[in-house]
Amino acid sequence: MKKSFSSFLMAMVAIVCVTTFTACGGDDDDDVPGQDTGTVTFYEPCLEFGSSRDHVKDFMSGGTWQLMEESNEYVQMYSNSQNTTTVTYSFIGTGKGLTMSTVTYITYNAQPIVTEVERRYKVTLKKDTDATQPGDTVYGGQATINGRTIAIMIHCTSATATVIYGRPD
């Protein structure tokens, strides 16, 4: 079980890296406005796994979320109006619908995010020392959300906290 969960966590880190680098590609001299990265608001994404792309689009409508141009048939990406949070939904596999939800916060202090995930989903996340790179911290665990077992991983760097929700199967 531990080996299976560690494999799942490693796969999630790989997917986050691919989607993050794809979304952030382009010239290195992009003009990015300065932001207060110390405080962000926790956001709970659509966690109704198996849902259609249209359902997720409806879930994200009506707020401050904007669908990003980088979205495609496999990934829907949204950013908030302050550009401090990005929500990514993955639709990998034929007919599977929503398979993974990811929220990336620009923050130098990931601890409030970790604490809120543990409180909200009544889970204790374990620090995964096998999955970390120098300067990164990874936490993982499983919780029951909407009647399903959901794997949760939080990948923290000095500038971001990325919360990944997915089915462990």
C-alpha positions in Angstrom: 0.0 0.0 0.0 2.8 2.5 0.9 4.7 1.7 -2.3 1.5 2.1 -4.3 0.8 5.5 -2.7 4.4 6.6 -3.1 4.1 5.7 -6.8 0.9 7.7 -7.0 2.6 10.7 -5.4 5.5 10.6 -7.8 3.1 10.4 -10.7 1.3 13.5 -9.4 4.6 15.4 -9.0 5.5 14.6 -12.6 2.1 15.7 -13.8 2.3 19.0 -11.8 5.8 19.7 -13.3 4.6 19.1 -16.8 1.4 21.3 -16.5 3.3 24.0 -14.6 6.2 24.2 -17.0 3.8 24.1 -20.0 1.6 26.8 -18.5 4.6 29.0 -17.6 6.5 28.5 -20.8 7.6 31.4 -23.0 10.2 34.1 -22.8 12.2 34.4 -19.6 11.9 38.2 -19.7 8.1 38.2 -19.2 7.0 41.2 -17.2 5.4 39.8 -14.0 4.0 42.3 -11.6 5.1 42.1 -8.0 2.7 40.5 -5.6 2.3 40.0 -1.9 2.9 36.3 -1.8 2.4 35.8 1.9 -1.4 35.5 2.1 -3.7 33.5 -0.2 -7.2 32.3 0.3 -7.8 28.6 0.3 -9.9 27.4 -2.7 -11.7 24.1 -3.0 -11.8 23.0 -6.6 -14.4 20.8 -8.2 -13.8 17.3 -6.7 -16.6 15.5 -8.4 -14.3 13.0 -10.2 -15.7 11.6 -13.4 -17.5 14.9 -14.2 -17.6 16.3 -17.7 -15.6 19.2 -18.9 -18.9 21.2 -19.2 -19.7 20.4 -15.5 -16.3 21.8 -14.4 -16.7 24.8 -16.6 -20.1 25.5 -15.0 -18.5 24.9 -11.5 -15.9 27.6 -12.2 -18.3 30.1 -13.8 -19.8 33.1 -11.9 -16.7 33.9 -9.9 -13.4 35.7 -10.5 -11.9 32.7 -12.4 -10.8 33.1 -16.0 -10.3 30.2 -18.4 -6.7 30.4 -19.6 -5.6 30.1 -23.3 -3.3 27.2 -22.4 -6.4 25.0 -21.8 -6.9 22.1 -24.2 -8.8 18.8 -24.6 -6.9 17.2 -21.6 -6.6 20.2 -19.3 -8.7 23.1 -18.2 -6.7 25.9 -16.5 -8.1 28.8 -14.6 -6.5 31.8 -12.8 -8.0 34.2 -10.4 -8.2 37.9 -11.1 -5.2 38.6 -8.8 -3.1 35.9 -10.5 -2.2 34.4 -7.1 -4.0 31.1 -7.6 -4.3 28.7 -10.6 -6.7 25.8 -10.8 -6.0 23.0 -13.2 -8.4 20.2 -14.1 -7.2 17.1 -15.9 -9.3 14.9 -18.1 -6.9 12.0 -18.9 -8.3 8.8 -20.4 -11.1 8.1 -22.7 -14.5 8.6 -21.1 -13.1 9.0 -17.6 -14.2 12.6 -17.1 -12.4 14.6 -14.4 -9.4 12.6 -13.1 -7.4 15.2 -11.1 -7.9 18.7 -9.7 -4.9 20.8 -8.8 -4.7 24.2 -7.1 -1.4 26.2 -7.1 -1.0 29.1 -4.8 1.7 31.7 -5.1 2.8 32.0 -1.5 6.0 31.8 0.5 4.1 30.3 3.5 2.5 27.0 2.6 1.7 26.0 6.2 -1.8 27.7 6.3 -2.7 25.7 3.1 -1.5 22.4 4.7 -3.3 23.2 7.9 -6.6 24.0 6.0 -6.4 20.8 3.9 -6.0 18.7 7.1 -8.8 20.5 8.9 -11.2 20.6 6.0 -10.8 16.9 5.1 -10.1 15.5 8.5 -6.7 14.0 7.4 -3.2 14.1 8.8 -0.8 14.6 5.9 2.6 12.9 6.2 5.8 14.5 5.0 7.2 12.3 2.2 11.0 12.4 2.5 11.4 10.0 -0.5 9.6 12.2 -3.0 11.3 15.6 -2.2 13.9 17.4 -4.1 16.3 19.9 -2.3 14.2 23.0 -1.4 10.9 21.2 -1.8 8.6 19.6 0.7 5.9 17.1 -0.2 3.0 16.0 2.0 0.6 13.2 1.2 -2.4 11.4 2.5 -5.9 10.1 1.7 -9.3 11.4 2.7 -12.9 10.6 2.0 -14.4 13.4 -0.1 -17.9 13.1 -1.6 -18.0 9.4 -0.5 -14.8 8.5 -2.4 -11.3 7.9 -1.2 -9.2 10.7 -2.6 -5.4 11.0 -2.6 -4.1 14.4 -1.6 -0.6 15.6 -2.2 0.8 19.1 -1.4 4.0 20.1 -3.1 5.6 23.1 -1.5 8.5 25.3 -2.8 9.8 28.6 -1.5 7.3 30.4 -3.7 4.3 28.1 -4.2 2.1 25.5 -2.6 0.4 23.0 -5.0 -2.5 20.9 -3.7 -3.2 17.9 -5.9 -6.4 15.8 -5.5 -6.9 12.6 -7.4 -8.3 9.1 -7.3 -5.7 6.7 -6.1 -6.8 4.0 -8.6 
